[in-house]
Amino acid sequence: MLQTITRWFILIVILAIAAYDTFAAIKGGTQATISAQVWYFSSHYPVTAFAAGFISGHLWFNAAGET
């Protein structure tokens, strides 16, 4: 039961992010999008990109053998 709720929650969050990013691109231009802000932070603060990759790698690397 909780696994199903988690999957729906993740789907809803992803859809909300996509909707916001579309809204931001329409109203504020490409500089207002999430990807533009991620690019800004990663170019000005490279440790954030490294930390995100490091954490993501540890999250998904261990789950590769699990189903």
QUIGIBEL-V749653 format. One record per helix or strand of 3 or more residues. SS is the DSSP state (a for helix, b for strand). FROM is the first residue (numbers start at 1). LEN is the number of residues. If there is no record, write none. Layout:
ss & from & len
SS & FROM & LEN
SS & FROM & LEN
This chain:
ss & from & len
a & 2 & 27
a & 30 & 3
a & 34 & 11
a & 46 & 20
